[in-house]
Amino acid sequence: QVQLVESGGGLVQAGGSLRLSCAASGSIFSINAMGWYRQAPGKQRELVAVVAASGSTNYADSVKGRFTISRDNAKGRVYLQMNSLKPEDTAVYYCYGDLISAAYGWLHDYWGQGTQVTVSS
């Protein structure tokens, strides 16, 4: 079975940086899009950044110029470099993958368990 596992979250002061990593494992046949979502207390989950198989990227307006998403297809990993962090970036960050796996046989959305990012002022 497929699983996505995030790492790299933690506590950082405003203006600091963190690098999140997500590792995909299991019976994966191919990987389409991968990305990161986040959910802050009292808010709905929102898209932070996504990278397509082609390498093209999209970012939420709130993180443009500060965050950078990248992927390593050979390792089945996606990363999120977060710079100039602000307290409003505090949230649980979830890894997302649009994958073809043995479980479904076609494109299906998978989610990681999330990693906490806390930015203090």
Residue pairs with C-beta under 8 A, 6 or more apart in sequence:
1 26
1 27
1 101
1 103
2 24
2 25
2 26
2 27
2 28
2 97
2 99
2 101
2 103
2 110
3 24
3 25
3 26
3 110
3 112
4 22
4 23
4 24
4 95
4 96
4 97
4 110
4 111
4 112
5 22
5 23
5 25
5 95
5 112
5 113
6 20
6 21
6 22
6 93
6 94
6 95
6 112
6 113
6 114
6 115
7 20
7 21
7 22
7 23
7 115
8 18
8 19
8 20
8 21
8 115
9 18
9 20
9 93
9 115
9 116
9 117
10 18
10 116
10 117
10 118
11 118
11 119
11 120
12 18
12 85
12 117
12 118
12 119
12 120
13 119
13 120
13 121
14 85
14 86
14 87
14 119
14 120
14 121
15 84
15 85
16 85
16 119
17 81
17 82
17 83
17 84
17 85
18 82
18 85
18 117
19 79
19 80
19 81
19 82
20 36
20 79
20 80
20 82
20 93
20 95
20 115
20 117
21 77
21 78
21 79
22 34
22 36
22 77
22 78
22 79
22 95
22 97
22 112
23 75
23 76
23 77
24 31
24 34
24 76
24 77
24 78
24 97
24 99
24 110
25 76
26 101
26 102
27 101
27 102
27 103
28 76
28 99
28 100
28 101
29 99
29 100
29 101
29 102
30 99
30 100
31 53
31 73
31 76
31 97
31 98
31 99
31 100
32 52
32 53
32 98
32 99
32 100
32 107
33 50
33 51
33 52
33 53
33 96
33 97
33 98
34 50
34 51
34 71
34 78
34 95
34 96
34 97
34 98
35 47
35 48
35 49
35 50
35 51
35 69
35 78
35 95
35 96
35 97
36 47
36 48
36 49
36 50
36 69
36 78
36 80
36 93
36 94
36 95
36 96
37 45
37 46
37 47
37 48
37 93
37 94
37 96
38 45
38 46
38 48
38 89
38 91
38 92
38 93
38 94
38 117
39 45
39 46
39 91
39 92
39 94
39 114
40 88
40 90
40 91
40 92
43 91
45 94
46 60
47 58
47 60
48 59
48 60
48 63
48 67
48 80
48 93
49 57
49 58
49 59
49 60
49 63
49 67
49 68
49 69
49 80
50 57
50 58
50 69
50 96
51 57
51 69
51 70
51 71
51 78
53 73
55 71
57 69
59 67
59 69
62 88
63 82
63 89
66 82
66 83
66 84
66 85
67 80
67 81
67 82
67 83
68 80
68 81
68 83
69 78
69 79
69 80
69 81
70 78
70 79
70 81
71 77
71 78
71 79
72 78
72 79
78 95
78 97
80 93
82 89
82 117
85 117
85 119
86 119
87 119
87 120
87 121
88 119
89 117
89 119
90 117
90 118
90 119
91 117
92 114
92 115
92 116
92 117
93 114
93 115
93 116
93 117
94 111
94 112
94 113
94 114
95 111
95 112
96 109
96 110
96 111
96 112
97 109
97 110
97 111
98 107
98 108
98 109
98 110
99 107
99 108
99 110
100 106
100 107
100 108
101 108
101 110
